[in-house]
Amino acid sequence: MTGFLCTCNFHEKDCITDAYKLLNLFADEESDINKESEISSTTNTLDKKETNKSSKNKDEDEDISTALEKEINELRTEHEMPLSSRKFQVVDTGAKNVIFIASTIPNPLELVTKILTKLDATKEQCTRYLLRLLPIEVICKAYIDDIKTKASVLFEKYFAQEPKTFSIVLK
């Protein structure tokens, strides 16, 4: 499981709201970029089909009520979505002023890096109650064997790359 560790000062509900807004904003931007690249690759094939169907589409225009109905149905399905399939979900930590947001995105470090570079470039405040946002790549129980297995995966990911500028020796 991956996610984000958030800290706040006494306003946990507001911090959760701030974190959701911030994470959804940047995660949606990333997914929009991916969708645009997919759309641009498929537009070439669709352009040929659209020229043939342009005369037929005029007759099939939707009225406002059917468009509204579709949007309401989309919102209902989004609201009824199971918790496990949501992009971000708060998990109770049992500690005050510490919030963990579980995530289904594969790399939370990229998302936090993108958020920080954007905030550094714009110099504007995006949150009021969120103090710290830390990406969590690996979660395990506090047993030595579990920690060793999870740490070895992270060490291979970050420290096994060439060239090595420093090393850590475990005893």
Beta strands, then each sheet from edge to edge (+ up, - down):
strand 1: 2-7
strand 2: 88-91
strand 3: 98-103
strand 4: 132-136
sheet 1: 2+ 3- 1+ 4-
end
